């Protein structure tokens, strides 16, 4: 089947690699424009653009996928289907009706529709998540689903480890959907939940929340977004690995006088096993405390 692919992120790049190795190799890849990144604010292409060029696939980076030029470029590729994964921009009419569009969504729809399904599943303490292949429509991840498969969220999973398994599954399911053409079934709206975009508030480890939830938050935001706690001087201490324990300082107190930094929570406490001080590399919590005392 002749395809065109829309995607942007590392996750989408991995799915693209699997699709390109199948009989449904894309004739064209659309991704977002290059953006300034890093301290030097150097213009950097998105991961999907780099992967597509490595694979020898034509890349197009329009300011808007919905404008006339983009629609004409897609039409010139004559796709039987347009495949979408973590594209990060709204697709509107008439483009939605111009082509059949299949979306790779990393959740067990209708649970966790929206921008951050992997992170929200970990934070919520879900035991399982998965990938759904759905038809793109005007609603937010509300289109009918043709394939879905689940996998376990392991106790030590971070976003990074879980995303690796989900992107591999997503690539396999997308190829299956294009090859087998399974029927679509509507989602049950009564079961829908929403994975809102991760905000600055989500990143700050609030000691008024249970320690177990904060531990899951650290795992959900590692390594790509990052969680942190506030220090007395107003700076933020990044937290990349943490462990919930039953006892510790009073809620809201960050104890820096022991072997490890420990944040008092309600209930429990959070041991900060690995941290990232402002402007410095990641280090064990013990090393951070030794440096403060030295």
KOLDREN-255586 format. One line per 10 residues: their letters; for each residue x, y, z of C-alpha. Coordinates in pm, 1 decimal. Last residue first. Layout:
N
a) X:Y:Z; ...
This chain:
294
xxxxxxxxxx) 3229.8:2023.9:5103.7; 2883.3:1996.6:5257.1; 2702.2:2081.0:4935.8; 2926.6:1850.6:4734.8; 2870.1:1563.3:4975.0; 2495.2:1618.2:4942.6; 2506.7:1599.9:4563.7; 2727.3:1292.8:4574.5; 2474.6:1110.7:4796.1; 2188.0:1200.7:4561.9
xxxxxxxxxx) 2369.5:1033.9:4274.9; 2460.6:1269.2:3988.6; 2307.2:1424.3:3675.2; 2519.2:1696.2:3519.9; 2524.4:2059.9:3622.8; 2355.2:2386.8:3528.7; 2103.4:2367.8:3812.5; 2155.9:2047.3:4015.6; 2050.2:1719.8:3851.1; 1945.9:1451.2:4097.3
xxxxxxxxxx) 1963.5:1076.5:4150.3; 1833.5:878.5:4450.0; 1602.9:1148.8:4585.5; 1424.6:967.7:4869.4; 1055.8:1060.8:4876.7; 858.4:1054.5:5200.0; 531.9:910.2:5322.2; 183.7:1066.1:5325.5; 166.2:1357.8:5269.1; 526.6:1411.4:5168.0
xxxxxxxxxx) 862.0:1485.5:5332.4; 1136.8:1515.9:5072.7; 1459.4:1325.0:5138.8; 1807.6:1412.4:5009.6; 2026.7:1107.8:5072.1; 2282.8:1019.9:5341.6; 2128.2:1265.0:5585.3; 2132.5:1643.6:5631.9; 1954.9:1760.3:5316.5; 1599.3:1711.7:5446.1
xxxxxxxxxx) 1346.2:1876.0:5214.6; 1049.5:1962.9:5438.6; 708.4:1998.3:5273.4; 544.9:1718.6:5468.4; 743.1:1648.7:5789.1; 1063.2:1452.9:5747.8; 1070.7:1084.0:5661.3; 872.5:765.0:5689.2; 702.3:516.4:5458.0; 939.0:529.0:5163.5
xxxxxxxxxx) 894.3:632.1:4798.7; 1206.1:602.7:4582.9; 1346.7:854.0:4337.0; 1539.3:879.5:4012.0; 1578.1:1177.4:3777.6; 1512.5:1466.0:4015.7; 1609.2:1814.8:3901.7; 1682.5:2065.8:4177.7; 1511.6:2398.4:4113.2; 1640.1:2734.0:4230.8
xxxxxxxxxx) 1450.7:2954.8:4477.9; 1733.3:2980.6:4730.6; 1554.3:2739.1:4964.8; 1539.3:2467.6:4696.6; 1235.1:2371.0:4489.8; 1190.9:2014.7:4372.1; 1217.6:1885.4:4016.0; 1071.6:1660.5:3747.1; 1217.2:1617.2:3399.0; 1086.7:1638.3:3044.4
xxxxxxxxxx) 1266.9:1373.5:2836.4; 1444.9:1137.3:3074.1; 1240.9:1081.5:3285.0; 901.4:1252.0:3321.1; 694.9:939.1:3394.2; 956.3:796.4:3632.3; 964.0:1116.4:3839.2; 584.6:1127.1:3840.3; 566.8:765.1:3957.3; 785.8:853.9:4255.8
xxxxxxxxxx) 563.7:1154.7:4321.2; 256.6:931.5:4329.2; 419.7:696.6:4580.4; 521.1:994.4:4797.1; 159.2:1104.0:4831.9; 82.4:1463.5:4726.4; 120.1:1763.4:4957.4; 493.6:1740.9:4889.5; 437.7:1879.5:4536.1; 710.9:1757.4:4302.3
xxxxxxxxxx) 716.5:2035.3:4042.4; 692.1:1889.7:3691.6; 311.2:1872.1:3690.4; 290.5:2243.5:3774.7; 520.8:2327.4:3484.4; 272.3:2149.9:3258.1; 252.5:1806.8:3094.9; -15.0:1809.9:2822.4; -346.0:1660.1:2930.9; -402.3:1287.6:2898.2
xxxxxxxxxx) -781.8:1259.9:2881.5; -1015.7:982.8:2989.6; -1288.8:816.1:2781.1; -1488.2:524.4:2923.8; -1837.4:667.7:2859.8; -1732.5:753.2:2503.5; -1702.5:384.4:2412.8; -1486.6:388.3:2099.5; -1629.2:291.6:1760.1; -1505.5:-26.3:1595.7
xxxxxxxxxx) -1298.9:-44.3:1276.5; -1255.5:-353.5:1061.2; -909.1:-504.5:997.8; -717.1:-398.7:685.5; -466.1:-688.9:701.6; -162.9:-521.2:546.3; -212.0:-157.9:649.7; -330.8:-252.5:998.4; -47.9:-502.9:1038.6; 212.5:-241.7:943.1
xxxxxxxxxx) 63.5:-2.1:1197.3; 51.3:-272.6:1464.3; 419.5:-357.1:1421.9; 530.5:5.9:1433.0; 321.0:73.8:1740.7; 458.0:-229.1:1922.7; 815.0:-108.8:1869.1; 710.2:241.6:1973.3; 542.9:106.0:2285.3; 843.1:-97.9:2396.3
xxxxxxxxxx) 1084.3:195.5:2363.6; 827.2:429.3:2519.6; 821.0:216.5:2835.4; 1195.8:241.7:2891.1; 1214.8:616.3:2831.0; 895.3:708.8:3012.8; 1038.4:529.8:3312.3; 953.4:172.2:3402.8; 1064.7:43.1:3744.2; 734.6:-117.2:3847.8
xxxxxxxxxx) 669.3:-255.9:3495.8; 386.2:-116.6:3285.4; 245.4:-426.6:3116.6; 154.1:-446.8:2749.1; -166.9:-402.9:2553.8; -270.2:-444.2:2191.5; -521.6:-252.3:1982.3; -624.0:-268.0:1618.1; -908.4:-112.1:1414.2; -1012.1:176.4:1639.9
xxxxxxxxxx) -1282.7:431.5:1557.3; -1201.4:800.4:1600.7; -1194.2:979.2:1936.7; -827.1:1078.7:1948.2; -939.6:1441.2:1997.6; -1232.7:1486.8:1759.1; -1206.2:1595.1:1393.9; -1114.7:1249.3:1276.3; -809.3:1024.9:1249.3; -886.7:654.2:1217.3
xxxxxxxxxx) -736.7:450.8:1498.0; -447.9:216.7:1565.0; -423.4:169.4:1941.8; -108.1:103.1:2141.0; -66.1:-25.2:2493.9; -105.0:45.7:2865.0; -110.9:-179.2:3167.9; -78.4:-157.7:3545.7; -192.4:203.7:3557.9; -32.6:397.4:3843.4
xxxxxxxxxx) -185.6:730.7:3745.2; 158.6:884.3:3691.3; 259.8:598.6:3458.9; -55.6:624.1:3245.5; -29.2:1002.5:3237.5; 327.4:994.8:3102.7; 244.2:751.0:2824.4; -76.3:931.5:2723.9; 71.0:1283.1:2708.2; -103.8:1482.2:2432.5
xxxxxxxxxx) -457.9:1349.8:2416.5; -673.7:1044.9:2471.8; -576.2:851.9:2780.0; -830.9:570.9:2800.6; -1056.4:542.2:2493.3; -818.7:403.6:2380.6; -556.9:171.8:2526.3; -266.6:412.1:2492.6; 21.3:494.7:2259.0; -173.1:631.2:1958.1
xxxxxxxxxx) -66.4:534.8:1604.5; -306.1:724.8:1375.9; -446.9:604.7:1044.9; -569.9:861.1:793.1; -777.3:780.9:484.4; -731.6:1077.3:255.5; -906.3:1398.4:141.1; -1155.9:1400.3:427.4; -912.5:1499.0:699.2; -737.0:1738.4:461.5
xxxxxxxxxx) -1058.2:1934.8:410.5; -1071.5:1970.0:705.3; -817.6:1998.6:983.2; -505.3:1826.4:1116.2; -385.5:1984.3:1440.9; -11.1:1972.8:1502.8; 207.4:1750.0:1721.6; 284.3:1473.1:1473.2; 306.2:1200.4:1735.3; 220.2:931.6:1479.7
xxxxxxxxxx) 14.0:970.4:1161.1; -12.2:737.4:861.4; -177.0:866.2:541.4; -338.0:594.8:331.5; -370.0:500.6:-36.1; -121.2:778.8:-105.5; -98.4:961.1:-440.6; 234.8:1136.0:-367.0; 105.8:1439.4:-560.5; -188.0:1455.8:-319.9
xxxxxxxxxx) 48.7:1510.1:-27.8; 223.9:1797.0:-208.1; -111.2:1950.0:-303.5; -231.4:1936.6:56.6; 91.2:2096.0:177.8; 71.9:2378.4:-77.4; -294.0:2446.4:2.9; -242.5:2485.7:375.8; -344.0:2219.6:629.2; 1.2:2081.4:708.4
xxxxxxxxxx) 97.9:2426.2:830.0; 449.8:2571.5:839.0; 541.9:2298.3:592.6; 832.8:2057.0:647.4; 850.7:1815.3:350.9; 1086.8:1516.0:352.2; 1153.7:1271.9:66.0; 1264.2:930.5:190.0; 1627.1:818.7:166.4; 1625.7:628.9:495.5
xxxxxxxxxx) 1873.5:870.3:657.1; 1662.3:1155.8:524.9; 1351.2:1006.1:685.8; 1532.6:953.7:1016.4; 1662.7:1311.3:1034.5; 1321.2:1455.4:949.9; 1151.1:1228.8:1204.0; 1387.6:1344.0:1479.1; 1291.5:1710.7:1433.0; 1541.7:1932.7:1254.4
xxxxxxxxxx) 1758.8:2168.3:1462.8; 1802.9:2544.2:1433.3; 2069.4:2636.8:1688.3; 1943.7:2802.4:2004.6; 2299.0:2801.6:2146.1; 2177.2:2676.4:2480.5; 1981.4:2395.8:2321.4; 1719.6:2406.2:2048.5; 1589.2:2644.3:1781.5; 1322.2:2469.3:1569.4
xxxxxxxxxx) 1321.7:2302.6:1226.8; 974.2:2287.7:1071.1; 734.4:2006.7:1166.1; 712.5:1679.3:976.5; 576.3:1541.8:651.7; 725.3:1223.5:506.7; 672.4:1119.0:143.7; 661.4:793.0:-55.8; 621.1:598.4:266.3; 729.8:230.4:275.5
xxxxxxxxxx) 419.0:9.6:286.2; 597.3:-314.4:189.2; 778.0:-290.4:520.7; 1114.1:-149.4:626.9; 989.9:208.7:591.4; 707.7:131.6:835.0; 954.1:7.9:1098.4; 1173.5:318.5:1063.6; 867.0:543.0:1070.8; 758.7:390.7:1403.8
xxxxxxxxxx) 1102.1:469.8:1549.5; 1085.3:827.8:1415.7; 738.5:873.8:1566.6; 872.4:793.3:1914.0; 1168.9:1025.1:1859.2; 916.0:1297.9:1777.0; 777.5:1455.8:1457.6; 535.0:1250.0:1252.6; 317.7:1247.4:938.3; 373.6:960.7:691.2
xxxx) 253.1:918.9:332.0; 161.3:571.8:212.2; 132.4:344.5:-92.9; 0.0:0.0:0.0
